[in-house]
Amino acid sequence: MKLQVVALLLVLVLLLVPLASSSSNEITCSDVIGYLRPCEEYLTAESGSKPSESCCEGANALKSAAITQQDRIAACECIKTVAKSIKLNPQNAHDLPSNCGITLPFEISPTLDCSK
């Protein structure tokens, strides 16, 4: 009987751990990529192009999601990693926030210092 109670408690703990970790609202790299995926064409295009409405919506959603310093650092690190793997147009990346009428707490660049 005692072993059954311990086993039942262990099962309950194992079932509740994913719920506890998913209740935190920490931003993930998958979230960041999802927000900025509509911007890929713009970020790799020739200078002078304009971001799509869906790109601006995604960038604004990222801004709204990255509310804590930890979120902003995580988003920054993700952007830095992804920016190194695509042929990023630095001017378009720099202009994205202003072209969308928003401010971001970080740049989109492969050379970011995410500690600041």
N, CA, C and O atoms as a printed pandas DataFrame, in Angstrom:
     atom_number atom_name residue_name chain_id  residue_number  x_coord  y_coord  z_coord
0              1         N          MET        A               1    0.826   -1.197    0.000
1              2        CA          MET        A               1    0.000    0.000    0.000
2              3         C          MET        A               1    0.870    1.261    0.000
3              4         O          MET        A               1    0.623    2.193   -0.766
4              5         N          LYS        A               2    1.887    1.281    0.863
5              6        CA          LYS        A               2    2.766    2.437    0.934
6              7         C          LYS        A               2    3.494    2.645   -0.390
7              8         O          LYS        A               2    3.672    3.785   -0.820
8              9         N          LEU        A               3    3.918    1.567   -1.042
9             10        CA          LEU        A               3    4.596    1.649   -2.327
10            11         C          LEU        A               3    3.662    2.198   -3.396
11            12         O          LEU        A               3    4.098    2.943   -4.274
12            13         N          GLN        A               4    2.378    1.838   -3.333
13            14        CA          GLN        A               4    1.408    2.337   -4.304
14            15         C          GLN        A               4    1.207    3.858   -4.152
15            16         O          GLN        A               4    1.073    4.574   -5.144
16            17         N          VAL        A               5    1.188    4.327   -2.919
17            18        CA          VAL        A               5    1.020    5.759   -2.665
18            19         C          VAL        A               5    2.229    6.525   -3.195
19            20         O          VAL        A               5    2.074    7.574   -3.820
20            21         N          VAL        A               6    3.423    6.009   -2.949
21            22        CA          VAL        A               6    4.637    6.652   -3.439
22            23         C          VAL        A               6    4.638    6.669   -4.963
23            24         O          VAL        A               6    4.984    7.680   -5.575
24            25         N          ALA        A               7    4.256    5.560   -5.573
25            26        CA          ALA        A               7    4.205    5.480   -7.026
26            27         C          ALA        A               7    3.187    6.476   -7.578
27            28         O          ALA        A               7    3.452    7.145   -8.576
28            29         N          LEU        A               8    2.030    6.574   -6.938
29            30        CA          LEU        A               8    1.000    7.512   -7.362
30            31         C          LEU        A               8    1.501    8.951   -7.254
31            32         O          LEU        A               8    1.272    9.755   -8.158
32            33         N          LEU        A               9    2.183    9.283   -6.158
33            34        CA          LEU        A               9    2.732   10.628   -5.992
34            35         C          LEU        A               9    3.789   10.925   -7.053
35            36         O          LEU        A               9    3.849   12.034   -7.584
36            37         N          LEU        A              10    4.617    9.937   -7.357
37            38        CA          LEU        A              10    5.636   10.120   -8.384
38            39         C          LEU        A              10    5.001   10.390   -9.746
39            40         O          LEU        A              10    5.462   11.257  -10.489
40            41         N          VAL        A              11    3.958    9.657  -10.068
41            42        CA          VAL        A              11    3.251    9.862  -11.333
42            43         C          VAL        A              11    2.638   11.260  -11.370
43            44         O          VAL        A              11    2.719   11.943  -12.391
44            45         N          LEU        A              12    2.031   11.687  -10.276
45            46        CA          LEU        A              12    1.439   13.028  -10.229
46            47         C          LEU        A              12    2.493   14.113  -10.412
47            48         O          LEU        A              12    2.270   15.086  -11.131
48            49         N          VAL        A              13    3.641   13.943   -9.760
49            50        CA          VAL        A              13    4.715   14.919   -9.903
50            51         C          VAL        A              13    5.188   14.968  -11.345
51            52         O          VAL        A              13    5.386   16.051  -11.895
52            53         N          LEU        A              14    5.371   13.804  -11.966
53            54        CA          LEU        A              14    5.822   13.760  -13.358
54            55         C          LEU        A              14    4.805   14.389  -14.298
55            56         O          LEU        A              14    5.184   14.969  -15.316
56            57         N          LEU        A              15    3.535   14.285  -13.980
57            58        CA          LEU        A              15    2.506   14.893  -14.811
58            59         C          LEU        A              15    2.430   16.397  -14.611
59            60         O          LEU        A              15    2.097   17.131  -15.542
60            61         N          LEU        A              16    2.734   16.862  -13.411
61            62        CA          LEU        A              16    2.610   18.288  -13.117
62            63         C          LEU        A              16    3.838   19.095  -13.506
63            64         O          LEU        A              16    3.719   20.300  -13.728
64            65         N          VAL        A              17    5.009   18.486  -13.597
65            66        CA          VAL        A              17    6.224   19.216  -13.946
66            67         C          VAL        A              17    6.103   19.900  -15.303
67            68         O          VAL        A              17    6.444   21.078  -15.406
68            69         N          PRO        A              18    5.631   19.213  -16.357
69            70        CA          PRO        A              18    5.485   19.938  -17.628
70            71         C          PRO        A              18    4.508   21.099  -17.543
71            72         O          PRO        A              18    4.702   22.116  -18.209
72            73         N          LEU        A              19    3.469   20.966  -16.741
73            74        CA          LEU        A              19    2.516   22.066  -16.589
74            75         C          LEU        A              19    3.169   23.255  -15.915
75            76         O          LEU        A              19    2.926   24.399  -16.298
76            77         N          ALA        A              20    3.993   22.994  -14.919
77            78        CA          ALA        A              20    4.671   24.085  -14.225
78            79         C          ALA        A              20    5.642   24.799  -15.149
79            80         O          ALA        A              20    5.711   26.028  -15.150
80            81         N          SER        A              21    6.389   24.043  -15.932
81            82        CA          SER        A              21    7.349   24.699  -16.801
82            83         C          SER        A              21    6.669   25.397  -17.969
83            84         O          SER        A              21    7.182   26.399  -18.466
84            85         N          SER        A              22    5.529   24.892  -18.415
85            86        CA          SER        A              22    4.857   25.552  -19.529
86            87         C          SER        A              22    4.066   26.769  -19.072
87            88         O          SER        A              22    3.647   27.576  -19.902
88            89         N          SER        A              23    3.855   26.916  -17.777
89            90        CA          SER        A              23    3.118   28.079  -17.301
90            91         C          SER        A              23    4.001   29.320  -17.276
91            92         O          SER        A              23    3.493   30.440  -17.235
92            93         N          SER        A              24    5.330   29.130  -17.301
93            94        CA          SER        A              24    6.187   30.303  -17.373
94            95         C          SER        A              24    6.076   30.884  -18.777
95            96         O          SER        A              24    5.891   30.163  -19.758
96            97         N          ASN        A              25    6.189   32.169  -18.843
97            98        CA          ASN        A              25    5.993   32.846  -20.123
98            99         C          ASN        A              25    7.309   33.227  -20.771
99           100         O          ASN        A              25    7.374   34.203  -21.518
100          101         N          GLU        A              26    8.360   32.466  -20.494
101          102        CA          GLU        A              26    9.647   32.782  -21.082
102          103         C          GLU        A              26    9.598   32.579  -22.590
103          104         O          GLU        A              26    9.038   31.601  -23.087
104          105         N          ILE        A              27   10.187   33.510  -23.293
105          106        CA          ILE        A              27   10.211   33.433  -24.743
106          107         C          ILE        A              27   11.265   32.406  -25.172
107          108         O          ILE        A              27   12.323   32.297  -24.552
108          109         N          THR        A              28   10.973   31.675  -26.212
109          110        CA          THR        A              28   11.906   30.684  -26.731
110          111         C          THR        A              28   12.396   31.123  -28.109
111          112         O          THR        A              28   11.823   32.015  -28.735
112          113         N          CYS        A              29   13.452   30.486  -28.558
113          114        CA          CYS        A              29   13.958   30.797  -29.890
114          115         C          CYS        A              29   12.908   30.431  -30.941
115          116         O          CYS        A              29   12.779   31.121  -31.953
116          117         N          SER        A              30   12.175   29.376  -30.715
117          118        CA          SER        A              30   11.099   29.012  -31.652
118          119         C          SER        A              30   10.063   30.124  -31.737
119          120         O          SER        A              30    9.543   30.414  -32.815
120          121         N          ASP        A              31    9.763   30.744  -30.599
121          122        CA          ASP        A              31    8.821   31.872  -30.596
122          123         C          ASP        A              31    9.369   33.023  -31.448
123          124         O          ASP        A              31    8.660   33.583  -32.284
124          125         N          VAL        A              32   10.633   33.363  -31.221
125          126        CA          VAL        A              32   11.260   34.479  -31.931
126          127         C          VAL        A              32   11.260   34.217  -33.432
127          128         O          VAL        A              32   10.914   35.091  -34.226
128          129         N          ILE        A              33   11.650   33.011  -33.807
129          130        CA          ILE        A              33   11.673   32.651  -35.232
130          131         C          ILE        A              33   10.263   32.738  -35.814
131          132         O          ILE        A              33   10.074   33.225  -36.929
132          133         N          GLY        A              34    9.295   32.274  -35.069
133          134        CA          GLY        A              34    7.909   32.357  -35.536
134          135         C          GLY        A              34    7.455   33.791  -35.753
135          136         O          GLY        A              34    6.783   34.091  -36.740
136          137         N          TYR        A              35    7.821   34.681  -34.829
137          138        CA          TYR        A              35    7.438   36.084  -34.969
138          139         C          TYR        A              35    8.097   36.729  -36.189
139          140         O          TYR        A              35    7.467   37.509  -36.904
140          141         N          LEU        A              36    9.362   36.399  -36.419
141          142        CA          LEU        A              36   10.116   37.075  -37.477
142          143         C          LEU        A              36   10.140   36.320  -38.808
143          144         O          LEU        A              36   10.690   36.829  -39.785
144          145         N          ARG        A              37    9.570   35.142  -38.869
145          146        CA          ARG        A              37    9.562   34.382  -40.126
146          147         C          ARG        A              37    8.965   35.194  -41.284
147          148         O          ARG        A              37    9.499   35.131  -42.392
148          149         N          PRO        A              38    7.883   35.951  -41.074
149          150        CA          PRO        A              38    7.358   36.757  -42.193
150          151         C          PRO        A              38    8.329   37.845  -42.662
151          152         O          PRO        A              38    8.127   38.441  -43.720
152          153         N          CYS        A              39    9.370   38.104  -41.886
153          154        CA          CYS        A              39   10.332   39.150  -42.242
154          155         C          CYS        A              39   11.527   38.615  -43.028
155          156         O          CYS        A              39   12.372   39.396  -43.465
156          157         N          GLU        A              40   11.611   37.317  -43.210
157          158        CA          GLU        A              40   12.791   36.736  -43.849
158          159         C          GLU        A              40   13.034   37.327  -45.236
159          160         O          GLU        A              40   14.166   37.675  -45.571
160          161         N          GLU        A              41   11.992   37.441  -46.034
161          162        CA          GLU        A              41   12.155   37.986  -47.386
162          163         C          GLU        A              41   12.681   39.418  -47.330
163          164         O          GLU        A              41   13.594   39.779  -48.071
164          165         N          TYR        A              42   12.105   40.224  -46.455
165          166        CA          TYR        A              42   12.545   41.612  -46.320
166          167         C          TYR        A              42   13.984   41.698  -45.807
167          168         O          TYR        A              42   14.779   42.485  -46.320
168          169         N          LEU        A              43   14.317   40.895  -44.804
169          170        CA          LEU        A              43   15.640   40.963  -44.193
170          171         C          LEU        A              43   16.757   40.503  -45.122
171          172         O          LEU        A              43   17.925   40.819  -44.895
172          173         N          THR        A              44   16.405   39.763  -46.158
173          174        CA          THR        A              44   17.413   39.284  -47.106
174          175         C          THR        A              44   17.308   39.984  -48.465
175          176         O          THR        A              44   18.067   39.671  -49.383
176          177         N          ALA        A              45   16.380   40.921  -48.594
177          178        CA          ALA        A              45   16.136   41.604  -49.877
178          179         C          ALA        A              45   17.135   42.738  -50.089
179          180         O          ALA        A              45   17.911   43.090  -49.200
180          181         N          GLU        A              46   17.088   43.291  -51.287
181          182        CA          GLU        A              46   17.896   44.464  -51.618
182          183         C          GLU        A              46   17.469   45.636  -50.730
183          184         O          GLU        A              46   16.320   45.720  -50.297
184          185         N          SER        A              47   18.404   46.520  -50.475
185          186        CA          SER        A              47   18.094   47.714  -49.689
186          187         C          SER        A              47   17.015   48.524  -50.396
187          188         O          SER        A              47   16.916   48.521  -51.623
188          189         N          GLY        A              48   16.228   49.200  -49.617
189          190        CA          GLY        A              48   15.190   50.046  -50.176
190          191         C          GLY        A              48   13.833   49.376  -50.222
191          192         O          GLY        A              48   12.834   50.048  -50.480
192          193         N          SER        A              49   13.759   48.077  -49.983
193          194        CA          SER        A              49   12.457   47.422  -49.975
194          195         C          SER        A              49   11.757   47.718  -48.652
195          196         O          SER        A              49   12.382   48.198  -47.706
196          197         N          LYS        A              50   10.483   47.433  -48.590
197          198        CA          LYS        A              50    9.692   47.692  -47.382
198          199         C          LYS        A              50    9.194   46.358  -46.814
199          200         O          LYS        A              50    8.901   45.434  -47.572
200          201         N          PRO        A              51    9.097   46.256  -45.486
201          202        CA          PRO        A              51    8.589   45.018  -44.888
202          203         C          PRO        A              51    7.092   44.863  -45.132
203          204         O          PRO        A              51    6.363   45.847  -45.255
204          205         N          SER        A              52    6.650   43.618  -45.198
205          206        CA          SER        A              52    5.223   43.346  -45.381
206          207         C          SER        A              52    4.469   43.650  -44.092
207          208         O          SER        A              52    5.062   43.802  -43.024
208          209         N          GLU        A              53    3.164   43.734  -44.218
209          210        CA          GLU        A              53    2.318   43.961  -43.040
210          211         C          GLU        A              53    2.478   42.815  -42.041
211          212         O          GLU        A              53    2.527   43.041  -40.832
212          213         N          SER        A              54    2.559   41.583  -42.554
213          214        CA          SER        A              54    2.704   40.437  -41.646
214          215         C          SER        A              54    4.064   40.465  -40.950
215          216         O          SER        A              54    4.178   40.031  -39.804
216          217         N          CYS        A              55    5.086   40.967  -41.625
217          218        CA          CYS        A              55    6.400   41.127  -40.996
218          219         C          CYS        A              55    6.305   42.118  -39.838
219          220         O          CYS        A              55    6.788   41.848  -38.739
220          221         N          CYS        A              56    5.687   43.250  -40.090
221          222        CA          CYS        A              56    5.545   44.269  -39.040
222          223         C          CYS        A              56    4.693   43.758  -37.877
223          224         O          CYS        A              56    4.975   44.056  -36.717
224          225         N          GLU        A              57    3.664   42.998  -38.190
225          226        CA          GLU        A              57    2.842   42.409  -37.126
226          227         C          GLU        A              57    3.676   41.453  -36.284
227          228         O          GLU        A              57    3.560   41.437  -35.059
228          229         N          GLY        A              58    4.522   40.650  -36.941
229          230        CA          GLY        A              58    5.390   39.727  -36.213
230          231         C          GLY        A              58    6.416   40.452  -35.364
231          232         O          GLY        A              58    6.661   40.069  -34.220
232          233         N          ALA        A              59    7.019   41.498  -35.916
233          234        CA          ALA        A              59    8.001   42.275  -35.159
234          235         C          ALA        A              59    7.339   42.941  -33.952
235          236         O          ALA        A              59    7.934   43.014  -32.876
236          237         N          ASN        A              60    6.129   43.419  -34.127
237          238        CA          ASN        A              60    5.393   44.027  -33.018
238          239         C          ASN        A              60    5.023   42.976  -31.972
239          240         O          ASN        A              60    5.070   43.245  -30.772
240          241         N          ALA        A              61    4.658   41.784  -32.430
241          242        CA          ALA        A              61    4.338   40.696  -31.497
242          243         C          ALA        A              61    5.579   40.297  -30.708
243          244         O          ALA        A              61    5.491   40.004  -29.516
244          245         N          LEU        A              62    6.731   40.283  -31.366
245          246        CA          LEU        A              62    7.987   39.982  -30.667
246          247         C          LEU        A              62    8.251   41.037  -29.606
247          248         O          LEU        A              62    8.620   40.712  -28.477
248          249         N          LYS        A              63    8.066   42.286  -29.964
249          250        CA          LYS        A              63    8.266   43.368  -28.997
250          251         C          LYS        A              63    7.361   43.164  -27.778
251          252         O          LYS        A              63    7.799   43.335  -26.640
252          253         N          SER        A              64    6.113   42.803  -28.019
253          254        CA          SER        A              64    5.165   42.597  -26.922
254          255         C          SER        A              64    5.504   41.366  -26.092
255          256         O          SER        A              64    5.242   41.335  -24.889
256          257         N          ALA        A              65    6.084   40.356  -26.727
257          258        CA          ALA        A              65    6.391   39.106  -26.015
258          259         C          ALA        A              65    7.677   39.203  -25.203
259          260         O          ALA        A              65    7.799   38.557  -24.162
260          261         N          ALA        A              66    8.624   39.991  -25.657
261          262        CA          ALA        A              66    9.921   40.107  -24.980
262          263         C          ALA        A              66    9.848   41.211  -23.934
263          264         O          ALA        A              66   10.428   42.283  -24.105
264          265         N          ILE        A              67    9.129   40.936  -22.850
265          266        CA          ILE        A              67    8.871   41.986  -21.870
266          267         C          ILE        A              67    9.894   42.030  -20.734
267          268         O          ILE        A              67   10.185   43.104  -20.206
268          269         N          THR        A              68   10.439   40.881  -20.358
269          270        CA          THR        A              68   11.415   40.888  -19.275
270          271         C          THR        A              68   12.822   40.958  -19.853
271          272         O          THR        A              68   13.038   40.696  -21.036
272          273         N          GLN        A              69   13.764   41.313  -19.005
273          274        CA          GLN        A              69   15.156   41.364  -19.458
274          275         C          GLN        A              69   15.597   39.980  -19.925
275          276         O          GLN        A              69   16.307   39.861  -20.923
276          277         N          GLN        A              70   15.187   38.945  -19.221
277          278        CA          GLN        A              70   15.539   37.577  -19.608
278          279         C          GLN        A              70   14.963   37.245  -20.983
279          280         O          GLN        A              70   15.631   36.606  -21.796
280          281         N          ASP        A              71   13.731   37.673  -21.248
281          282        CA          ASP        A              71   13.117   37.461  -22.560
282          283         C          ASP        A              71   13.890   38.198  -23.651
283          284         O          ASP        A              71   14.134   37.655  -24.728
284          285         N          ARG        A              72   14.269   39.432  -23.362
285          286        CA          ARG        A              72   14.986   40.231  -24.362
286          287         C          ARG        A              72   16.359   39.629  -24.667
287          288         O          ARG        A              72   16.796   39.619  -25.817
288          289         N          ILE        A              73   17.028   39.132  -23.643
289          290        CA          ILE        A              73   18.331   38.492  -23.857
290          291         C          ILE        A              73   18.156   37.219  -24.671
291          292         O          ILE        A              73   18.934   36.958  -25.589
292          293         N          ALA        A              74   17.135   36.420  -24.342
293          294        CA          ALA        A              74   16.884   35.185  -25.086
294          295         C          ALA        A              74   16.551   35.489  -26.545
295          296         O          ALA        A              74   17.044   34.816  -27.450
296          297         N          ALA        A              75   15.720   36.496  -26.771
297          298        CA          ALA        A              75   15.367   36.888  -28.140
298          299         C          ALA        A              75   16.602   37.391  -28.881
299          300         O          ALA        A              75   16.813   37.051  -30.045
300          301         N          CYS        A              76   17.399   38.183  -28.222
301          302        CA          CYS        A              76   18.620   38.723  -28.814
302          303         C          CYS        A              76   19.567   37.594  -29.217
303          304         O          CYS        A              76   20.097   37.598  -30.328
304          305         N          GLU        A              77   19.781   36.641  -28.333
305          306        CA          GLU        A              77   20.681   35.518  -28.632
306          307         C          GLU        A              77   20.161   34.712  -29.816
307          308         O          GLU        A              77   20.938   34.289  -30.672
308          309         N          CYS        A              78   18.869   34.502  -29.865
309          310        CA          CYS        A              78   18.270   33.768  -30.973
310          311         C          CYS        A              78   18.460   34.526  -32.282
311          312         O          CYS        A              78   18.874   33.945  -33.286
312          313         N          ILE        A              79   18.159   35.812  -32.271
313          314        CA          ILE        A              79   18.310   36.636  -33.476
314          315         C          ILE        A              79   19.755   36.631  -33.935
315          316         O          ILE        A              79   20.030   36.526  -35.130
316          317         N          LYS        A              80   20.669   36.742  -33.005
317          318        CA          LYS        A              80   22.095   36.750  -33.331
318          319         C          LYS        A              80   22.489   35.446  -34.028
319          320         O          LYS        A              80   23.213   35.468  -35.023
320          321         N          THR        A              81   22.024   34.339  -33.518
321          322        CA          THR        A              81   22.341   33.035  -34.101
322          323         C          THR        A              81   21.736   32.884  -35.489
323          324         O          THR        A              81   22.411   32.461  -36.427
324          325         N          VAL        A              82   20.467   33.230  -35.612
325          326        CA          VAL        A              82   19.784   33.081  -36.907
326          327         C          VAL        A              82   20.360   34.049  -37.933
327          328         O          VAL        A              82   20.508   33.694  -39.102
328          329         N          ALA        A              83   20.684   35.261  -37.510
329          330        CA          ALA        A              83   21.223   36.263  -38.433
330          331         C          ALA        A              83   22.538   35.803  -39.049
331          332         O          ALA        A              83   22.868   36.200  -40.166
332          333         N          LYS        A              84   23.292   34.972  -38.337
333          334        CA          LYS        A              84   24.545   34.447  -38.872
334          335         C          LYS        A              84   24.315   33.383  -39.936
335          336         O          LYS        A              84   25.198   33.112  -40.750
336          337         N          SER        A              85   23.133   32.782  -39.930
337          338        CA          SER        A              85   22.888   31.663  -40.842
338          339         C          SER        A              85   22.150   32.063  -42.118
339          340         O          SER        A              85   21.940   31.226  -42.996
340          341         N          ILE        A              86   21.757   33.326  -42.232
341          342        CA          ILE        A              86   21.090   33.778  -43.460
342          343         C          ILE        A              86   21.898   34.927  -44.062
343          344         O          ILE        A              86   22.733   35.530  -43.386
344          345         N          LYS        A              87   21.650   35.215  -45.305
345          346        CA          LYS        A              87   22.339   36.331  -45.969
346          347         C          LYS        A              87   21.559   37.609  -45.660
347          348         O          LYS        A              87   20.772   38.099  -46.469
348          349         N          LEU        A              88   21.806   38.117  -44.480
349          350        CA          LEU        A              88   21.084   39.265  -43.945
350          351         C          LEU        A              88   21.542   40.562  -44.618
351          352         O          LEU        A              88   22.738   40.805  -44.776
352          353         N          ASN        A              89   20.580   41.381  -45.006
353          354        CA          ASN        A              89   20.889   42.722  -45.496
354          355         C          ASN        A              89   20.944   43.622  -44.255
355          356         O          ASN        A              89   19.903   43.913  -43.664
356          357         N          PRO        A              90   22.141   44.067  -43.851
357          358        CA          PRO        A              90   22.267   44.825  -42.607
358          359         C          PRO        A              90   21.427   46.102  -42.576
359          360         O          PRO        A              90   20.903   46.474  -41.526
360          361         N          GLN        A              91   21.299   46.770  -43.718
361          362        CA          GLN        A              91   20.514   48.010  -43.746
362          363         C          GLN        A              91   19.036   47.723  -43.502
363          364         O          GLN        A              91   18.387   48.429  -42.730
364          365         N          ASN        A              92   18.500   46.690  -44.155
365          366        CA          ASN        A              92   17.094   46.338  -43.935
366          367         C          ASN        A              92   16.872   45.902  -42.490
367          368         O          ASN        A              92   15.858   46.248  -41.884
368          369         N          ALA        A              93   17.815   45.146  -41.938
369          370        CA          ALA        A              93   17.694   44.713  -40.545
370          371         C          ALA        A              93   17.671   45.925  -39.618
371          372         O          ALA        A              93   16.868   45.986  -38.687
372          373         N          HIS        A              94   18.541   46.874  -39.874
373          374        CA          HIS        A              94   18.587   48.087  -39.063
374          375         C          HIS        A              94   17.300   48.898  -39.192
375          376         O          HIS        A              94   16.812   49.465  -38.214
376          377         N          ASP        A              95   16.755   48.947  -40.413
377          378        CA          ASP        A              95   15.579   49.779  -40.692
378          379         C          ASP        A              95   14.249   49.120  -40.328
379          380         O          ASP        A              95   13.216   49.789  -40.318
380          381         N          LEU        A              96   14.259   47.833  -40.032
381          382        CA          LEU        A              96   12.997   47.128  -39.777
382          383         C          LEU        A              96   12.128   47.824  -38.734
383          384         O          LEU        A              96   10.968   48.117  -39.024
384          385         N          PRO        A              97   12.632   48.102  -37.541
385          386        CA          PRO        A              97   11.747   48.738  -36.554
386          387         C          PRO        A              97   11.145   50.060  -37.040
387          388         O          PRO        A              97    9.939   50.274  -36.913
388          389         N          SER        A              98   11.972   50.940  -37.591
389          390        CA          SER        A              98   11.435   52.237  -38.027
390          391         C          SER        A              98   10.472   52.069  -39.198
391          392         O          SER        A              98    9.476   52.787  -39.279
392          393         N          ASN        A              99   10.751   51.129  -40.111
393          394        CA          ASN        A              99    9.839   50.891  -41.231
394          395         C          ASN        A              99    8.508   50.306  -40.776
395          396         O          ASN        A              99    7.498   50.419  -41.472
396          397         N          CYS        A             100    8.517   49.682  -39.606
397          398        CA          CYS        A             100    7.273   49.129  -39.055
398          399         C          CYS        A             100    6.639   50.062  -38.022
399          400         O          CYS        A             100    5.567   49.764  -37.496
400          401         N          GLY        A             101    7.290   51.182  -37.731
401          402        CA          GLY        A             101    6.734   52.132  -36.774
402          403         C          GLY        A             101    6.806   51.657  -35.338
403          404         O          GLY        A             101    5.951   52.002  -34.523
404          405         N          ILE        A             102    7.833   50.858  -35.018
405          406        CA          ILE        A             102    7.997   50.359  -33.650
406          407         C          ILE        A             102    9.437   50.572  -33.212
407          408         O          ILE        A             102   10.297   50.932  -34.016
408          409         N          THR        A             103    9.684   50.346  -31.946
409          410        CA          THR        A             103   11.048   50.296  -31.435
410          411         C          THR        A             103   11.259   48.911  -30.840
411          412         O          THR        A             103   10.365   48.360  -30.197
412          413         N          LEU        A             104   12.424   48.364  -31.052
413          414        CA          LEU        A             104   12.782   47.084  -30.448
414          415         C          LEU        A             104   13.899   47.331  -29.446
415          416         O          LEU        A             104   14.716   48.230  -29.647
416          417         N          PRO        A             105   13.950   46.551  -28.371
417          418        CA          PRO        A             105   15.000   46.762  -27.372
418          419         C          PRO        A             105   16.344   46.164  -27.793
419          420         O          PRO        A             105   17.264   46.084  -26.979
420          421         N          PHE        A             106   16.466   45.742  -29.060
421          422        CA          PHE        A             106   17.701   45.173  -29.578
422          423         C          PHE        A             106   17.687   45.315  -31.086
423          424         O          PHE        A             106   16.632   45.507  -31.691
424          425         N          GLU        A             107   18.857   45.220  -31.689
425          426        CA          GLU        A             107   18.958   45.272  -33.143
426          427         C          GLU        A             107   18.840   43.865  -33.710
427          428         O          GLU        A             107   18.964   42.880  -32.982
428          429         N          ILE        A             108   18.604   43.779  -34.993
429          430        CA          ILE        A             108   18.643   42.498  -35.684
430          431         C          ILE        A             108   19.975   42.476  -36.411
431          432         O          ILE        A             108   20.147   43.126  -37.443
432          433         N          SER        A             109   20.913   41.720  -35.859
433          434        CA          SER        A             109   22.275   41.726  -36.371
434          435         C          SER        A             109   23.023   40.489  -35.889
435          436         O          SER        A             109   22.750   39.990  -34.798
436          437         N          PRO        A             110   23.972   39.986  -36.695
437          438        CA          PRO        A             110   24.766   38.851  -36.240
438          439         C          PRO        A             110   25.877   39.266  -35.263
439          440         O          PRO        A             110   26.583   38.403  -34.741
440          441         N          THR        A             111   26.040   40.558  -35.010
441          442        CA          THR        A             111   27.108   41.031  -34.137
442          443         C          THR        A             111   26.580   41.675  -32.864
443          444         O          THR        A             111   27.249   42.528  -32.281
444          445         N          LEU        A             112   25.415   41.288  -32.436
445          446        CA          LEU        A             112   24.817   41.871  -31.237
446          447         C          LEU        A             112   25.606   41.531  -29.983
447          448         O          LEU        A             112   26.206   40.460  -29.882
448          449         N          ASP        A             113   25.599   42.448  -29.038
449          450        CA          ASP        A             113   26.079   42.168  -27.697
450          451         C          ASP        A             113   24.839   42.061  -26.830
451          452         O          ASP        A             113   24.295   43.068  -26.377
452          453         N          CYS        A             114   24.397   40.839  -26.606
453          454        CA          CYS        A             114   23.113   40.611  -25.933
454          455         C          CYS        A             114   23.174   40.868  -24.435
455          456         O          CYS        A             114   22.145   40.807  -23.762
456          457         N          SER        A             115   24.343   41.151  -23.902
457          458        CA          SER        A             115   24.438   41.436  -22.477
458          459         C          SER        A             115   24.014   42.855  -22.145
459          460         O          SER        A             115   23.839   43.199  -20.977
460          461         N          LYS        A             116   23.847   43.687  -23.182
461          462        CA          LYS        A             116   23.489   45.102  -22.944
462          463         C          LYS        A             116   22.014   45.326  -23.143
463          464         O          LYS        A             116   21.533   46.448  -22.986
